[in-house]
Amino acid sequence: MKNNLLVIAVLLITLVGCNLKDVPTKPITTNNLKTKSIINYFQHDKNTYEIPKIVKINSKTRLLFIPENISPVNVIAKSKLGLNKIIKEGSKYYLKTENDIGITTIIFPVNKNKNDSLHIFVYKQFVILKADDMIFQEKLISKRWLKFIKYCVENNIKASIGIIGNSLEKGNTDYYDYLKLVHKSNFIEFWNHGYTHVLGVKDSTGKVYSEFRDSGYEYQKTALEKTQNLCKKYLGFYPAAFGAPGNAIDNTTTKVIDENSEIKIWFFGKKETKKFLIKRLAEIEFPYGHPIYEKFINNYLRDEKLLTFQIHPNMWDDEKFIVFNKIIEYLEAKNVTFLTPSEYYFLSTSK
């Protein structure tokens, strides 16, 4: 397990290790505390070329943007292990990838006096951790949530956490400052998990409804927008992703989500949506709140491009957290790439 802590990790660990009453009112945040998001690398690319932003390990990808008359010695690929190489077959250039995961930077001349470069992400499998149900609790967040965030930071694991909107109305300055600090770390992406998390309740007529199922257009639209606006007001950003409480949705939800310009990504949504859909293909918890290692292993889909695991860290005691840690170690041994929903969205959409 990696243990390469950055300054932001030290700060978060300090917050986690102290008594909640001792959490600073205004945590110190500067640009130096930010870890590098995958997106940051691509922002250095000056030109747009017709090439995927991601390629799989042990593959060969045509590099149409490299002039055929360029000498191979002047084209360089830089990767973490130095295993990904540029090869030339006839007049055509290719990127030949090995089991060398992460950013590969290709440097090449565009003429006799000028070089250009671009980035490609080489992957084996992507993993998104979709952690549900963040609320204001114990004057900040619960010790179980603190433990989960600390774990992610210590081990360089990217994850995402769904915020229930009304908890922002109940929160305090410490809560807002802490969430902003976590957000700026780039380890965690917060997403919209509804406003009330209402599931399977009865209205005055006895009809059963959930926040985003059988609740009507105005109700769903209001719930979605309330959480969006509360995140903007208290945390300084609109969430880019949405996941319904209990994944309880209907056709109205599709209309509400598709009409919202801020939401780009929908966890476990309807296939008819115009948004970027992240599917539910695999599990860690059996049932929810109960990670089970053997069932995870038996159901692990090694050939899928992306696995998104829905988890509930606030339900885990120490024993369950140990199981989760064991599952993460297994995934790391498989050389998966943990990333946030927005990072995956960026990598999967055109330049």
Buried (B, 14 or more C-beta within 10 A) or exposed (E): EEEEBBEBBEBBBEBBEEEBEEBBEEBEBEEEBBBEBBBEBBEEBEEEEEBEBBBBBEEEBEBEBBEEEBEEEEBBBEBEEEBBBBBBEEEEBBBBBBEBBBBBBBBBBEEEEEEBBBBBBBBBBBBBBBBBBBBBBEEBBBEBBBBBBBBBBBBBBBBBBBBBBBBBEEBEEBBBBBBBBBBBBBBBBBBBBBBBBBBEEEEEEEEEBBBBBBBEEEBBBBBBBBBBBBBEEBBEBBBBBBBBBBBBBBEBBBBBBBEBEBBBBBBBBBEEBEBBBBEBBBBBBBEBBBBBBEBBEEEBEEEBBBBBBBBBBBBBEEEBBEBBBBBBEBBBEEBBBBBBBBBBBBBBEEE
